[in-house]
Amino acid sequence: ESLNFSDVVGRFTTGEVAFALARMERLFPGEGWGDRIPDIVDYLVRRKAVEEGFVPDMADHWAAYAFAETTTWSEPLAFDDIARSWARKQMGISSVMIRYESQLTNGFPDRALRGATALGAAVGTHGEAMAGWTTYFAATRGVDDDVVAAGMARLACNIGTLTARQIDSDEAASYAQPRRVEGAWLSGGVTQVDDQQHAMSAVLAGDRVSGGSIDPRPSGGRGVGESRGLPRRVAGRKIVHGRGPAGTVAPGARRRCRVSLVATHRRIGARLWIGRVVGTFR
């Protein structure tokens, strides 16, 4: 039985299309590229979660790019309160993901309770989303002014996490081919192209949004990069392609974001563990 691909929708496709059209409108204003953006945003905000089965709603970094891009148009769009509320909710989803991810260590018992650290690509998309939403709200100031400062704090957290997890020269030296590993973000000894692409995009976007004010040095003393404090290989635009040599990445130093509800996180970890044991949590 053949598949009808006209009925298949990628989870990020709609946001990607919105971003592409919004970018084209900025580059070629007045040619109609952005005419359908209101319709696409209406679908994202009001129907996508139910129509595509993403309930509760999923984080969409491409939508964040699209919203931010509309603020650069010669005639920026003015979204309604429902769309702004959805954008704020999206920002909140990314905020939780950034804070939670920053606490993971791959050590025991943390990994058993809360799982392994995410791919570099995943952590990067968290930062890309936060940069996009922060850019949008900063450009459309109003009742949402409070989220801009919060967004800056989360960007600093995300950049710190990425900086800490990037393989430096000392860690690379333990591999058979250090030059193939240094600068990469590995997961289980493997890296994909988008691990570098999304991670680099997040760091550069955070640096741009903050005006270069974010200090990426993780608590724990890991070295700082050369370009206004950016990770060395991000500053040098070096991207490691393909797969790295097999091996296990030591947790190393990492940035811990300030979390006031430590007890709550521990309870969440315990619930996740119980859920895995009984097979009811996915």
N, C-alpha and C positions, 0 to 999 in steps of 0.2 A: 504494500500500500504506500503510494508516494506521498510525501509531505507537501502540503500547500503552504509555501513560504510566505504567501501574501497574508496569511493569518498569524505569522510569527512576529512578535515585537520584542526587540532587545530591550533590556531593562533601562539602558542608558540612551537608547536611540533618540527618543524625543528631545531630551535635554541637549544632546549633541547637535541635532538639527537646529534647535533654537539658538545655540551658541554660534553655529556656522552662519545662519542668516543674520543674526545680530552683528557679527563681525563684518559681514559683507555690507550691511547698511552703513556701518561706520566708515568703511573704506570707499564705498561708492554711494554716497548719500543721494537720495532723491530718485534712485532707480527702482525702488519698490521692493528691495530685498527684505525689509523689515515689516512689510505690510501684514504678514500672517503671524507675526510674533504675538499679538494679543490673543489670537485664537489658540496658539500653542500653549501660552501661559495659562489660559483658561482651562485647557485640558490637564496640564500638569497640576494645577491647583485644585481643581474640582473633581476630576474623573480618573486620573491615572492610577491612583492607589487601588481603587475598586475594580476598574476595568482590567488591569493587568495583574491583580492579585497580590499587591504589595501592601498588606495591612498587618501591622501598623506600617506607616509610610517609611520608605527607604531614603537614605541620604543620596542626594543627586548633585555631585560636584559640577556636572556639565550645566545644570540649571543655574547654579551659582555663577558660573562663567557668563551665561547668557544674561542674567539680571544685571551683573556688573557692566557688561558690554553696552547695554541700553543706556546707561548713564553717560556714555561718551558720544552719543549721537548728537547731531546738530540740533535736533529737537527731541530731547529725551522723553521716553514714555513715562506716564504717570499711572502706576498700577493702583487698583482699588484696595480697600482695607483688607479684604479677604486674601488677596495675593500677598500683601505685605505681612499678614499674619502667618501665611504659609511659609514665606521666606524666613520669618523669625523662627518658626518651628523647625525648619530645615537647619538653620544655624544652630539651634539647640541640640538637634540630633548629632551634628558634627562635633559640637562642644563636648557632649558626653563621651563620644567615641575617642576624642583626643585625650581627655582626662583619664579615661579608663585604660587606654593603650599605654599611656606613659607610666602606669604602675606595674606593667607586666615585666617579668624578669627572665623567664625560661628556667628559673631555678626552682628548687623544691622548698616548700610545698606549693609555691605560687602557681607553677604550671599545672599541677594536678587540680588545683581549685579553680583556676580562671583560664586555663588554656595557654597555648604558645603565643609568642609575639606575632603580630601580623606581618605580612609581606611588606617590603618597602613600598610597593605600588599602593597598597591599601592605606598605609600611614600617610603617604604622599597625597592621596585623594582627600583625606580628612583636612589636610592643610590647604589644599587647593580650594575646597569648598569654603572653608573659613575665610580665606582671603577674598573670595568672590562676594560672599555675603557681607563681609566688613566693608568692602569697597562700595557695594550697593547702598548700604545704610549710611555710610559716611557721605555719600553724594546726594542723598535724599533726606537730609536731616529733618527731624520732627519729633514725633512722640517716641521714636525708637532710638534716640540719642544714646541711651544707656548701653545698648548692645555693641556700640562701636568700641568702647573701652574694653568690654568683655571679649570682643573679637580679637583685639590686639593681644590681650593676655593669653588667649588660646593659641594664637599664632606663635607666640614666644615659646609656649609649651611644646607645640608640634615641631618647631625648628630644633628645639633642644633635644627632643626624642630622636629625630632623624640624624642630627649631628652625632649623638652618642652611639647610634647603631651603625653608622657608616664605618666600613673597615679601614683602619688607618695603617700606616706603614709597620707599626709594631705587630699588630695582629696579622697582617699579610705575611710577615716574615715566617710564620709557622706553616705556611702552605708551600707546596712544591714549586709553584710558579707565582711568586708574590705579586709580580707586575700585572697579572691577570685578575688579581683579587682586590688590590688596593683601590679604594674609592667606591667600591660596590656596596650594595645592600643585599646581604645574603639571607636566605631562609633555609635551614637544613643543608647548608653548603651549596645551594643552588641560587642563581639569580636570573631573572628575565629582563628583557630590554625595558619593559615598562616599570620595573622596580627603580631603575635609574631615572627614567623619564618623569614619572609622577613625583618621586622624591625631590628631584632637582627643581621641577616646576613649583612645588610647594615652598621650598626654601627661597627661591628667587621671588615668588609672588609675595611671600611674607615680608621679605626684605623691602620690596617695592612699596607695599601698602603701609609699612611702618616708617618709611623714609630712612631705612637703614639703622633704626634705633634699637632693634632687637639684638641682645647679646645671646648668641647660641650656645655659650659654654655650659655644658651640663654640670650640675652639682656633682662633685666627685672629681673634678679637676681635669677632665679630658681636654686635650689641646684644641686650640681655636684655629680657624682657617686664616687665609691670607687676605681675602677681599672683604673688608669691613666685617670680619668675623665669620664669614661664611665657611662651611666645610671646604677643605682644601680642594677636593676633586670637583665640587660643585663650582667653586670660584674659578677653577681652571677649565670648566666645561668638559671635563673628561667623562665620557660615558662608557661603561664596561658592558659590552654586548655578550649575548649568549649565556652559557652556563659556566659557572666557576668550578674549580676543582672540588671534588667531594670532600666533605669534612663537616665538623660541627663548629659553629661560631660561639666563642665564649661570650657570655652576657656583657662583660665589660662595664664601663661606667655608663650611666644613663641619667637623664634628667627626670626628676620626680616633680610633677606639678603639685602645687599646694592643694591638698584635699582636706577639708575640715571634717568630713564625715567618714573617718577611717573605719569606724565600727560598722557603718552602713555598708561599706565596700566589702568588709569581711563577711557580713551576713549574706550579701549578694553572692560572694564566692562560694559560701557554704551551700546556698540554694542551687547554684549551678552544678556543684559536685553531686548533690543528692539527686538532681534531675538526671545527670548522666548515669548514675548507678541504676536508677529505676527505669531508665529508658524513656522518660516522658518529656525530656527537654531536648530540643534540637536548635 
